């Protein structure tokens, strides 16, 4: 048999070495990613119970969510650079251990300060863990078809993990105790850490040995924290609030300074070549916008099902099952099967449009809307569309990247999602609140009984949700347009990088990442 036979890429000296344990490693990487993603929503359902037990005020309860978001979003680029510098396996395992310890602290919290500290620590270690997980996939799966399957699984988890968190949070809160929404992370992390230690092997010379860019770390962290906090505060205090405006102005100034610094230093935290490559820029932008619509939707549908329809926390979680099924099918059955046959944009663009159709159905929500007739098909379409889009987006965001930049490129994917989530929650909540207030003002005067007033309040809520969902439809259409116009990677070769994306904009050759053991 020829030494270069396509059926034996492991023995071809012209191809990257393939890690024989890559599929086992995927199990533990996927488990860790599921833990991080579901933790963004699992605490939401448990929050009312935790607030009562620990005596947290209404004004401070948002910090249980915000502390995690600020630490996670603000430190992602730093975490990605640490993965490149220290090693992805080391960073991954450290992140898992730290996340487990932070979760144990949260579960054992005796007061507000302990709970908030645990959430911030979860965010810190999540910022180490998430980019390390994605960059490990980027360097372990170099064959085109295998990469499609691996990223199909990863994309399904990244897209559907939030809905899984709602289900798990509901079950744990209703049948056990809110503290188990923290404790449940410990077995997840323990299994993933032990498995990763045993099966992941990393080539030491693929690390980025350049000195750490301290000014870049400080500017990017402060800039992202200011941006995420600005949107979070806008949700609770309004867009004209002085502190909100100051946060946005500070964020723009800090991130602009960060770009200037990165263009001048010899070893930048975020090499601008990662952002200036057209396909990656398109992925970061379209994915961030799509997440804006999805995060707002999770929130609105949770409130709609529990407050308007009277569902229990567990029933609410399981009501999201069609979306999870759709995401898994979209990622593993559509995206993974077609990724090596068609260009990424022909999956991402139509995928976002299918999700937009599902979102469009939800603009027809009424108080008495049927779950089977409206919500189920809408969520199924949303899941299919987002799952189909997420998988090639995750793969393309790191494909062809130099091994030394894999961690920071992975961090940018997570950063776009984290910032998108903060923007989505604040922006769509503001739209919903304004529409609800306007509806109450116009209709409450004619309600002359308590039952009529209650009906007006419920209709006002639904009016707010549907108004915000119209915005989400528009955002998804914009995401589709960006994917179709900015992403120009050609038909992927089964064993190599995309034909049209093997060169960066500046003409620098992009290396296919390799792994040795």
ChimeraX attribute file (.defattr): number of C-alpha atoms within 10 A of each C-alpha:
attribute: neighborCount
match mode: 1-to-1
recipient: residues
	/A:1	5
	/A:2	8
	/A:3	13
	/A:4	14
	/A:5	11
	/A:6	11
	/A:7	10
	/A:8	11
	/A:9	17
	/A:10	17
	/A:11	15
	/A:12	15
	/A:13	10
	/A:14	10
	/A:15	16
	/A:16	20
	/A:17	18
	/A:18	19
	/A:19	21
	/A:20	15
	/A:21	14
	/A:22	20
	/A:23	16
	/A:24	14
	/A:25	23
	/A:26	24
	/A:27	16
	/A:28	23
	/A:29	25
	/A:30	23
	/A:31	19
	/A:32	28
	/A:33	24
	/A:34	24
	/A:35	26
	/A:36	27
	/A:37	21
	/A:38	23
	/A:39	27
	/A:40	20
	/A:41	23
	/A:42	27
	/A:43	25
	/A:44	18
	/A:45	26
	/A:46	24
	/A:47	20
	/A:48	15
	/A:49	15
	/A:50	23
	/A:51	18
	/A:52	10
	/A:53	13
	/A:54	15
	/A:55	13
	/A:56	20
	/A:57	11
	/A:58	10
	/A:59	8
	/A:60	12
	/A:61	17
	/A:62	16
	/A:63	19
	/A:64	23
	/A:65	18
	/A:66	21
	/A:67	21
	/A:68	23
	/A:69	26
	/A:70	27
	/A:71	23
	/A:72	29
	/A:73	28
	/A:74	29
	/A:75	26
	/A:76	32
	/A:77	30
	/A:78	26
	/A:79	29
	/A:80	32
	/A:81	31
	/A:82	23
	/A:83	31
	/A:84	26
	/A:85	21
	/A:86	14
	/A:87	23
	/A:88	32
	/A:89	23
	/A:90	17
	/A:91	23
	/A:92	29
	/A:93	24
	/A:94	16
	/A:95	26
	/A:96	30
	/A:97	18
	/A:98	19
	/A:99	29
	/A:100	24
	/A:101	20
	/A:102	27
	/A:103	27
	/A:104	19
	/A:105	22
	/A:106	26
	/A:107	22
	/A:108	16
	/A:109	18
	/A:110	13
	/A:111	15
	/A:112	21
	/A:113	14
	/A:114	17
	/A:115	24
	/A:116	22
	/A:117	18
	/A:118	26
	/A:119	29
	/A:120	23
	/A:121	24
	/A:122	29
	/A:123	28
	/A:124	26
	/A:125	27
	/A:126	30
	/A:127	27
	/A:128	31
	/A:129	32
	/A:130	30
	/A:131	33
	/A:132	33
	/A:133	29
	/A:134	29
	/A:135	28
	/A:136	27
	/A:137	24
	/A:138	30
	/A:139	30
	/A:140	27
	/A:141	25
	/A:142	26
	/A:143	18
	/A:144	19
	/A:145	20
	/A:146	17
	/A:147	23
	/A:148	26
	/A:149	20
	/A:150	25
	/A:151	30
	/A:152	31
	/A:153	22
	/A:154	29
	/A:155	30
	/A:156	29
	/A:157	27
	/A:158	24
	/A:159	26
	/A:160	25
	/A:161	24
	/A:162	25
	/A:163	25
	/A:164	25
	/A:165	25
	/A:166	29
	/A:167	24
	/A:168	24
	/A:169	29
	/A:170	26
	/A:171	23
	/A:172	21
	/A:173	23
	/A:174	16
	/A:175	9
	/A:176	11
	/A:177	16
	/A:178	25
	/A:179	21
	/A:180	22
	/A:181	26
	/A:182	26
	/A:183	19
	/A:184	19
	/A:185	24
	/A:186	20
	/A:187	11
	/A:188	19
	/A:189	25
	/A:190	16
	/A:191	14
	/A:192	25
	/A:193	22
	/A:194	13
	/A:195	18
	/A:196	23
	/A:197	15
	/A:198	12
	/A:199	17
	/A:200	22
	/A:201	20
	/A:202	20
	/A:203	15
	/A:204	14
	/A:205	12
	/A:206	21
	/A:207	21
	/A:208	22
	/A:209	13
	/A:210	13
	/A:211	11
	/A:212	16
	/A:213	18
	/A:214	12
	/A:215	16
	/A:216	25
	/A:217	21
	/A:218	15
	/A:219	20
	/A:220	26
	/A:221	25
	/A:222	19
	/A:223	25
	/A:224	27
	/A:225	21
	/A:226	24
	/A:227	27
	/A:228	27
	/A:229	26
	/A:230	25
	/A:231	25
	/A:232	26
	/A:233	20
	/A:234	24
	/A:235	22
	/A:236	15
	/A:237	13
	/A:238	16
	/A:239	17
	/A:240	9
	/A:241	13
	/A:242	11
	/A:243	16
	/A:244	23
	/A:245	17
	/A:246	12
	/A:247	21
	/A:248	18
	/A:249	15
	/A:250	18
	/A:251	24
	/A:252	15
	/A:253	13
	/A:254	22
	/A:255	20
	/A:256	15
	/A:257	17
	/A:258	23
	/A:259	17
	/A:260	12
	/A:261	18
	/A:262	19
	/A:263	15
	/A:264	9
	/A:265	13
	/A:266	12
	/A:267	16
	/A:268	22
	/A:269	26
	/A:270	27
	/A:271	17
	/A:272	12
	/A:273	17
	/A:274	21
	/A:275	15
	/A:276	14
	/A:277	20
	/A:278	17
	/A:279	26
	/A:280	28
	/A:281	20
	/A:282	25
	/A:283	30
	/A:284	23
	/A:285	18
	/A:286	30
	/A:287	28
	/A:288	23
	/A:289	26
	/A:290	29
	/A:291	27
	/A:292	26
	/A:293	29
	/A:294	24
	/A:295	23
	/A:296	25
	/A:297	22
	/A:298	17
	/A:299	17
	/A:300	22
	/A:301	19
	/A:302	19
	/A:303	18
	/A:304	21
	/A:305	19
	/A:306	14
	/A:307	13
	/A:308	19
	/A:309	16
	/A:310	12
	/A:311	16
	/A:312	15
	/A:313	23
	/A:314	19
	/A:315	16
	/A:316	22
	/A:317	23
	/A:318	19
	/A:319	22
	/A:320	24
	/A:321	19
	/A:322	21
	/A:323	28
	/A:324	26
	/A:325	17
	/A:326	24
	/A:327	35
	/A:328	26
	/A:329	22
	/A:330	30
	/A:331	34
	/A:332	23
	/A:333	18
	/A:334	21
	/A:335	32
	/A:336	25
	/A:337	16
	/A:338	19
	/A:339	29
	/A:340	21
	/A:341	13
	/A:342	16
	/A:343	20
	/A:344	29
	/A:345	28
	/A:346	18
	/A:347	26
	/A:348	31
	/A:349	25
	/A:350	20
	/A:351	29
	/A:352	31
	/A:353	23
	/A:354	25
	/A:355	29
	/A:356	29
	/A:357	18
	/A:358	24
	/A:359	27
	/A:360	20
	/A:361	20
	/A:362	23
	/A:363	19
	/A:364	14
	/A:365	19
	/A:366	17
	/A:367	16
	/A:368	8
	/A:369	13
	/A:370	12
	/A:371	14
	/A:372	9
	/A:373	9
	/A:374	15
	/A:375	22
	/A:376	18
	/A:377	18
	/A:378	23
	/A:379	25
	/A:380	24
	/A:381	25
	/A:382	30
	/A:383	31
	/A:384	29
	/A:385	31
	/A:386	34
	/A:387	38
	/A:388	36
	/A:389	36
	/A:390	30
	/A:391	33
	/A:392	29
	/A:393	29
	/A:394	25
	/A:395	25
	/A:396	24
	/A:397	24
	/A:398	28
	/A:399	30
	/A:400	24
	/A:401	28
	/A:402	20
	/A:403	25
	/A:404	20
	/A:405	26
	/A:406	32
	/A:407	37
	/A:408	27
	/A:409	31
	/A:410	30
	/A:411	32
	/A:412	24
	/A:413	26
	/A:414	26
	/A:415	23
	/A:416	21
	/A:417	24
	/A:418	25
	/A:419	24
	/A:420	24
	/A:421	27
	/A:422	25
	/A:423	27
	/A:424	27
	/A:425	24
	/A:426	25
	/A:427	22
	/A:428	27
	/A:429	22
	/A:430	19
	/A:431	19
	/A:432	25
	/A:433	19
	/A:434	15
	/A:435	21
	/A:436	23
	/A:437	15
	/A:438	14
	/A:439	19
	/A:440	18
	/A:441	12
	/A:442	11
	/A:443	14
	/A:444	16
	/A:445	10
	/A:446	10
	/A:447	13
	/A:448	9
	/A:449	9
	/A:450	9
	/A:451	10
	/A:452	13
	/A:453	17
	/A:454	13
	/A:455	16
	/A:456	22
	/A:457	19
	/A:458	20
	/A:459	19
	/A:460	25
	/A:461	26
	/A:462	26
	/A:463	26
	/A:464	24
	/A:465	29
	/A:466	25
	/A:467	19
	/A:468	25
	/A:469	28
	/A:470	19
	/A:471	19
	/A:472	28
	/A:473	24
	/A:474	15
	/A:475	20
	/A:476	29
	/A:477	23
	/A:478	18
	/A:479	26
	/A:480	28
	/A:481	19
	/A:482	21
	/A:483	30
	/A:484	19
	/A:485	12
	/A:486	17
	/A:487	26
	/A:488	19
	/A:489	20
	/A:490	16
	/A:491	18
	/A:492	20
	/A:493	16
	/A:494	17
	/A:495	16
	/A:496	16
	/A:497	23
	/A:498	22
	/A:499	14
	/A:500	14
	/A:501	23
	/A:502	20
	/A:503	15
	/A:504	18
	/A:505	13
	/A:506	9
	/A:507	9
	/A:508	11
	/A:509	14
	/A:510	16
	/A:511	14
	/A:512	20
	/A:513	23
	/A:514	20
	/A:515	22
	/A:516	16
	/A:517	12
